[in-house]
Amino acid sequence: MKIVINADWGGFSLSNQAIQRYAELAGINLIGQADDKFSWTNWYRDVVDDDHYWSELEIARNDPHLVQVVEELGEAANGDHASLKIVNVPDDVVWDIEEYDGREHVSEQHRIWS
């Protein structure tokens, strides 16, 4: 299975081009609205209002459309401060994404007691 992670400090994010391509592949209608105060684009599903706010953080990291976007666009898929990478993990592994200061890795789930 292929999983998308952020391989550098900063955190997972997609470029506007990657978000638009993801929406096209996933068959969802996203509307971008520039936020001049913060110099980024806010995305909404179908209607521009707070109830329809959409974020790339909602995408499962093993979503085949996300994987395809990162494979197709390469570095152009990277959002601000992101360096996206695809990690191959055996299909039978139950996994989590661990991160430190935005840099991520995939780990196998295990049991913890405290």
C-alpha angles and dihedrals in degrees: 000000000000120000127186117224137167107250099192140048116287110056143268116301138141129227118245088252090055092047091052092048091047091052090050093051094042093047096236127138110233124181118201121211120187115234102208093185092063101022097237139101124255114211127214131186112236097324133043103238136104093260090062099045111141131196133187086232086077091066117100107240091230092050105136091222091054091049090049092051092052092046092048100043101033111184090359087071091064117108123206111317092356130126105186122206135177116230122196114221127177111264094239095056118108101216145187132194113237121194141187118191088341096307108121141199134177118245133183114251115248135173121272129187127188 
